[in-house]
Amino acid sequence: MEDERAFDAALTDGAPTSHAAHGPSHHHHSADAAGHEATNNQHASPAIASASASASASRRRGSSNNDHRRPSSASDAPALPPAGHAAAHLPFVAPADLLRPHFRPISSQASRTRAGTANSAPEPLPMHPQDREQIEGLRAVRAFLKVRTSYDVLPLSYRLIIFDTSLLVKKSLNILTQCAIVSVPLWDSKTSAFAGMLTVSDYINVVQYYWQHQEELSRIDKFKLSSLRDIERAIGVTPIETVSIHPLEPLYEACRRMLASRARRIPLIDIDDETQREMVVSVVTQYRILKFISVNVKETQMLRKPLRDLKVGTRENLATATMDTPVMDCIQMLVKRNISTIPILDKDGTVLNVFESVDVIALIKGGDYENLNLTAGQALDKRSDDFPGIYTCTLNDRMDTIYDTVRKSRVHRLVIIDENTKLKGLLSLSDILDYTLNSPLGDGDD
């Protein structure tokens, strides 16, 4: 689950999006959190769901008592008529009848209506304006993705690199390093068909395999890309990415397929009209999609709820390491947890840096597998000088500022910290895309 720097680094941004500026080195906040404190939600609305707090239906209760006793003495009885009046002509009224309230009979239909009203669900309280804006913003983004195609995301000019499955792993690694990319489509020349995506995870699988079977390390220079599936089966890891989509399919569907397969990119596969064979058009990454949204959908400015009020990102059970953690221990964590980043902390829990899956490429380029014996701190020293640093945010930052950061900078994840730079969580591009597409709107709509 590495960065989707793959084809973003290889594509030349001619259009339709603007160029992304690199962020500053080391800690960089996604947006100024000042003045963006979370608005108190008096209705305790969960995540992006509307504030539909339940209210108890008021019911009218009868105050009568149908078990009144008769008066115990004559003084409690009604007064007798004055003398001279014919008492025989007055009907006798029992005292209890005067105290007992009289009710008109209720029809069966009215009874059913009254019972239905009493048992019906209470009307929700009015929605908070911030919740309403958040829902409107999400609905606008989803509507935009449904009318745009995957082809619309591509710039006017770009280059596309494809590896044949007969290529040696060592040579493919050198090409990736020279071109500054971390993933590439695979092509099976025997069947003239798309064979999946080669990513950093595949190289990590090769490293893990030969680390466990060091007696076969001498054969690694002869290992071909076509044998990657054998490696996957041997160590029991996630198979190579094979998800794809037609260029004219809605961008919304491309996002859903990526999220369903946990892929960070999706290749666009078309069919040649003459040969009726598959043809790789390009690759669309999560970063390019989110940047496309931030540039073209102004309603992202309506996503003003802070992260602390949204169920987005990973905030518990985080994998962490120190500067002294062996590189192979970090690789094991990346594989077992199917993650792409491990925060590096000091003894007090302060965030110092992150170890990324792409750092493995720098260690093993040229076939120098002895670098796997280094510590995480030593491995980070081998990064190139143009490394942009890590991007950070706080729980007080809002989703609109996150989108603004994606628009301005080539960011692939944000480390969530507090005011003392203590680790609070991780926010990946997958988390942002999943929230944008799948967070409930409160009305049953997508």
N, C-alpha and C positions, 0 to 999 in steps of 0.2 A: 504494500500500500504506500508506494512512494509518491513523491511530488509529481504533479502533472506538468513538470517543466519540459517534458519531452518535446512536443511539437510546438509549444509556445516559443521555445528557444529557436526552433527551426523555421517557424513561419515568419515572414516579413510583414509587419503590420502596415499594410497599405490602406486598408479600410475594412470594416466600417467603424472600428473602434479606435480610440486615441491611444497613443503610446503610454505604457505604464512606467512611472518613475520608480527607480529603485529606492528602497527605504534606507534609512540610516543604519549604521552598524550598531550592534548590541541592542539594548532594549529600546523599542520604539513603540510608543502608544498609538493605537489605531486612530484615536481621535481624542481631542481635549475633553476629558470627562467633566471639567468644570462647567457648571450650569446645566449639566445633563443628569442631575440626580433624578432618581426614579420618582414619579408621581405616585403619591399614596393612593392605592386602589381601595376605596372604601368598600367595595363589593367583593374583595378577595377572589378575583377572577383567576382561574388556573391558566398558566402559560398564555396563549393567544386567544383562548376561548373567551366568549363574550361573558360579561358580568351578569349572569342570570341567577342571582341569588334567590333562593326560595323564600316565599312569604306565606305565612299561615293564613288560610282563608277564614275570615271572620264569620261566625255563625250566631244567629239570634237564638237565644234560649228563652223558653217560656218560663215565667216566674210563678206559675200557678201551682197549687198543691191540691190534688184531687182526693185527699184523705182528711178533710176537715171534720172535726167532731161536732156533734150537736151541742147547743148551750146546756150547761149543767144546772141552771136555775131559771126561774121565771123572769127575773129581771133581764136576763140575756135574750129573751124572746122578743119578737116584734111587738109594738104597742097595740093594744086592742082598740077597735073603733069606739068613738064617743057614744055615750048613751043616747038613745033615740034613733040610732041607725039600725037597720035590720042586719044583724050579723049573719043571718042565714044566707043573705044574697052575696056575701063575700066569699070567694074561694079560699080554701085553706092552703096556705103556702108553708111548706116545711122550712124551718130556719136554715137548714143546710143547703137548700136550693138557692137561697139568696146569696150565700157565700161562694157557691160553686160557679166558676166562670162558664159561660156558654160559648161553644165553638161551632162554627158552621162546618158542615161536612165538606171534605176535600175530595175532589174527583180523583180517580185512579191516574188519569193523565197528569194532573197537576202534581200528584204525589210523586210520580216518576220524574217529572221535571225538577222538582225541588230536591229530590235525592241525587239527581245527576249534577245539579249545581253544587251541592254540598261536597260531593266526592270528586269533583273535577280538579285538575292540577291548578295550583295558584299561578297567577300571572307573574312573569318575571319583572324584576325591578328594571328601571331604565338603564340602558347601557352607558358605561362611562365613556366620555368623548375620546379618551386615549385608546380604549379598546376598539371603538368604532373606526377610528383612523387606521389602526393596525390591520383590522380585517379588510378595510377598503384597499389599503396598500397591497396586501397579499393577493387579494382578488385581482387587482390590476396586473400584477406581475404574472400570475398564472394565465390570465387571458392573453397577455402578450406572448407567452411561450407557446400557446396553442395556435396562434396565427402565424408565427414565424417558423421557418424550416431550419434544419441543421446546416444547410448550405449557406444560409444568411449570415452565419457567424464567421465564416471564413473571410480573410482579407482579400483584397484584389489580386495580390501576388504573394506567392509562398513557394517554398521548396518542400519536396516530400522524399524522405529516405525510406527505402524498403529493403529488408534483409531476406535473402533466400535461406531456406531452412538447411541447406547444405553448407552454409558458412560456419567456420570454426568459431567456437565461443571466444577464444583469445583474440581473434581478429575483430569480431563484432564489438568486443569491449574497447579495443583501440579506436575503432571508428566512432563509437559513442563519445569517447573522451575528446577526440579531435573536433567533433561537431558540437560539443557542449549540449548534448541531449541525453535523456535518461530512459527513453522508450521508443520503440519503432515497430511498425507492422511487419509481420512475417508472411512470406509468400512461398507456397509449395509449388515449385516448377514442374514437378511430376504430374500433379493434378490440375495445375493452372488455377489455383484457388487460394483464397485468403486462409492463413494458418494460425491466426491469433496475434496477440500483441506481446512483444518482448519487453519486459520491464525490469526494473532494479530487483524486484522480488525474485525473478528467475535467476539472476546472478547470485543472490543471497542463498537460494536453494542449492546452487552448485557448490558454493563455499561450504555450506553446512554438510552436504553429502561427502565431499572429500575430506572435511575435517573429521567426520566420523569414520571414514574409510581411507586413512592416510596411506595405506599400501597401494592405493590406486591413484595417488596424487601425480605420479609421473605420466599418467594418461590424459591429464586435463588439457594439455596442449592439442590433443587430437580429438577432443570432444566436440561434436557438432550440435548445432541448434536443434536439429531434428530429434535428438535424443533427450530433450528436456522433459518430455512426459515420462520417460523411464526414471529420471531423477525424482520427479514428483511422486511417483508411485513408491519408490524405494524409501523415501523419508516421510511419506504420508502428509503432504502439504497441499495447499490450494492449487488446482490445475491452472494452466496458462489461460489468460483472458481471451475469450473467443466471442464475446458479445459484440454486435455490430448493428448498424442501422442504415437505411437508404437515405441519401442526402436530402430528399424532398419530404421526408417524414417530419411531422411537427417537432419542434425543439423540446416541447413538453414531454413527448414520448421518449426522446433520447435521454432526458434527465431521469425519467422513471426507470429506464433500463440500466443506467449506470448505478443508480441507488440500489436497485434490486440485486445486481451482481457485485456490488461493492467495488466496482471499477472506478478509476479516477479519470478515465478517458474512454472515448468510444470512436472506433473507426467508421468512416462513411464508405459503404460498399455499394457500388452501382453495377449494372449489368450491361456489358457491351452489346450494342444493337446488332452488330455484324457477327461476332463470334459467340454471343450468348454466354460469355464467361464473365466471372466476377472481375471487378476492377476497383482498386483502392483509390478513392478520390482524395481523402485527407483524414485527419484525426482531430476530433473536437475534445478539448479538455474541460474539466470543471471550472478552472480559472477563467478560461476564455468565455464560457457561458455566463458566469457571474459578472465578469467585466462588461459583457454585452448588455446584460440587464441594467447594470448601474449607469451605463452611458445613455441608454435609450428609454428607460422607464423612470419618469420623474416621480412616480408615486412611491419609490423607495424612500423618499423623504418623509413619508407618513409612518414609517416603521420606527416609532419613537419610544417604544417600551424598552427599558434597560434589560441587559442580559440576566440580571438576578430574578426578573419576573418571567423569564422564558425558559422552557425546558429544552435547552439547546446546549450542545457541547458535552464534554466528558469532565465530570467534577469529582468522581469517586473512583477508587481502585486504580489510580494512575500508576503506570510503570515509570520508575525514576532510577537514576544512576548518579554516581559521583565521578569526579575527575579520575579517580583511581580504579574505577570499574573496568575489568578487561573487555576488550572489544568483542570477543566471542560471547561473553555474557550478554552484551547489548544485542548482538545478532540473534541470540536465542530468544530474547524477549520480543524482538521485532517479529520473529516467525511465529512463536507460540500465541501471541496476542493479536497477530494480524494487524499490526500498526506500522506507522512510518516514522514516528518521532518519539524520542525519550528525553524528557527534561533532565538536565544536569543540575543538581543541587549541591550546596555546601552542607556542612553539618547542622546548620541552623534552619535548613529548608529554604534558603534564598535561591532564586533561580539565577544560575550563572550562564547557561548556554543550553543547547539541545543537540542530541546526537540523532542524525537523520539517516534513513536508509540509503540516501544518495551518497553519504560519506563513505559507504563501503566501496563504491566505484573508485574513488580516489585512492583507496588503500590497495586494491588488487590490480590496478592498471599496470600493464607491463608484466603481469604474472608474478609480482612480488607478494607472495602469500605469507611471507614472514611478518608482514605488517599486522596480521591478525593477532599477533602476540602482544600488540601495544595496548596501552590503557586508553580509555575514552579521551582523556585530556591530550595525550600524545597524538591521537588520531585527528583531533580537531585542529591541531597545529599544522596539519598537512592540507588544510583547505586553501583554496586560491585566494589571492589578495582582493578579488572583487566580490567576495562573499558579502551579501547585503546585511548580515546580522539577523537577529530574530525580532519578530513583531510581537508586541504585547498589547493587552487591553485589560480593563477591569470590569467587574460586574456592573458598574455604573454606566459603562458605555452602551450605547443604543445600537440597534441593528442598522439604522440609517447611516451612522458613522462607520460601521463595519463595511457596508457597501461602498461608501465614499473612499475608504482606504483601499479596497480592492480596485476601484477605478483609477486611483492615483499611483499605486505601487504594485509590483509583482510579488504579492504575498500569497503563501500557500497554506498558512495556518497562523493562529495567534495563540500565544501563551497567556492565560488569564492569571493575573497577579493581583495582590492587594496593595495598599499604600506602602507596605514595607517590602515589596518585591517578593513576597512569599507566594508559592504556587497555589493557585485556586482551581485550575483546570486547563483544558485544552479546547480550542475551537478550530476545527478543520473546515476546509471548503465543503466537504461532504456534509458536515453538520449544518452549515449555512444553507446549502441546497436542499437538504432534507426538511429543514424548518420551513423554507419558502414554499415547498411543494406539498408537504404533508401535514403541517400543523392545522388543527381543526379551526373552522371559521365560525362554528356555533350554529349554523343553519343547514348543515348537511351537504353544502356545496363543496366542490373540490377546490 
